[in-house]
Amino acid sequence: MSYHIQSYQQYQKDCLQAKSDPGQFWDVIARDNFVWRKPWHTTFEFDFSIPEVKWFEGGQLNITENCLDRHLADRALQTAIIFEPNNPQSEAEHINYLDLHQRVCRFANVLKDNGVVKGDRVCIYLPMIPELAIAVLACARIGAIHSVVFAGFSSTALATRIVDCNAKLVVTSDGGFRGDKILDLKTIVDKALEDCAMVEAVLLVRRTGNQVVLRPDRDAWIEPQLESASHDCPAEVMESEDPLFILYTSGSTGQPKGMMHTTGGYMVYSAYTFKNYFQYTDGNVYWCTADIGWITGHSYIVYGPLLNGATTVMFEGVPSYPDFGRFWEIVEKHKVTQFYTAPTAIRALAKQPLSFVNSHDLSSLKVLGTVGEPINEEAWQWYHEHIGGGTTPITDTWWQTETGGIMIANLPGIIAAKPTFATKPMPGIQVVLKSEDSQSLDGPAEGSLCIDFPWPSMARTIWGNHSRFKETYFSAFQGCYFTGDGAIRDDQGNYRITGRVDDVIIVSGHNLGTAPIEDAINEHPEIAESAVVGRHHDIKGQSLCGFVIPKHQNLEVSGLLSGVNVLISDQIGPIAKLDQILIVSGLPKTRSGKIMRRILRKIAAGETDHLGDISTLLNPEVVEEIISQLNQSK
Ligand code: PRX
């Protein structure tokens, strides 16, 4: 592979070249490292005012030929996926590139037999088992657009996502194992499909052996179909800009945003960043602990690693089962060289006795990574000292579902780490900080984090709602993609992400919009209106605090939190549950009626001396009342 950055000098040179001649820079990377059926005629084209972005136009390819077929010549028997089951007594499964190729082709043929054709949407709702990666690749093989929904989402959330992309087929399982729990996925799918008449077929993978009821006109076990399917499935020839997948992320309304990624640019950027941010070399064993239901799993469990012919670990379970040594046991067992996880997991593990770590040999590790939320200094130091032995570099990777790949992070061993800073952008990523009055800020500064030039893996639209795409990402600052995050730049050009500046709250690394949570709370028969804010939490980073206005006086707080959390679990999933609820008589609002969450955030954080000017509120008197309520509830 010729895109491996191996020194700081090369990084600087590549940054300069990618800026001065982006066409040439990406042309060489795309041409020299991938298999194309037909070369492109235009490297990129963009107009952020529409917005429209195209990469490698005219080029034709199939991403699975790059993930699988081309490796058959020189690494057919090398392990592609190590599947580590939830139960530590069960054997890990090693799937080599040849097996994976055949299993993907069989799966792809089954999809075809079930009527799926290029451009159809397939919803995948599976636990972290090999079939999840295989289903994703099988869709890509035949040009179907995969929409993976995290298997912790509720039936309502699943239904919303199926309806939004008009999915024709759902792939699920009889259930899944997670720690000491068994997920009953089929029941959730059945409930979701009551509202999804467009779904013609449900294919079921057998995992737990749970009793499930099949609806004969719709549901079928996939195993017998796989057994009789051919392992030869020619790859569909895709245009570079053909959609590859849709992945939903939260936004500022109840409707999730189906971020649509296309084929050629996503392939090039996910592969390039995987290689460099993990400094992956042959023989390494790479492990990302995320779920494939999130973008991290798409780009850095499935596509990025396989495009590089890597060995990637898929773990079905959780860090605390059967005990808090599970991650370190897996690192030792498979001699993991790169380990990529979320700060929330690090904080939870750092609270446990060190014996869970020290009883394992972690000397195989050469790169550590974090993703999904800011990492605090204390957690960074613990990770550095106890997992990295004080020497293994840590890459703090900032990026988003929308960006498709890592955008800002220290290249391990090449760019010096600075705890709590994601540090520097990748070559080709033109970061700008904007002031509130839309000025680009120079030198050390704090502002809104924007990108003012396209990169290959940026999302092209929100499925079915291009105007929302424009409004959300390209309207706040003219000519720029706005990330929704704030950031600080130091005098060395290092970036520190300060967090969301919009209505998204990150809890345990999960991106949650306030609007859908408030919608769920407002379903409660006793509640008239609500507002949700994030507040600091030692392990989760942020936890959710709800302020609710009752419909009638004398609403009892006891039982209210659990009642509300049942509704939230039903509408979204347990990840969005509140930690605290407060009954108030009013919510601070602007004169135009917008809830001032900024004030509620400060009150929840106990920063009541810094509320700023509240005299312009419609109802400044409620602020004092809320503060005293909160003090009483402590
Ligand atoms: O606020 C940033 C935060 O996570 C958001 C993106 O969430 P999502 O689309 O779910 O993707 C998460 C995995 C890529 C960002 O807008 N975020 C992500 N990584 C970091 C981060 N905040 C600080 N530091 C990071 N390394």
Residues whose N, C-alpha, C, O or C-beta is under 5 A from the ligand:
A	BS01	PRX	T296 T370 V371 G372 E373 P374 D396 T397 W398 W399 Q400 T401 E402 T483 D485 I497 G499 R500 G509 N511
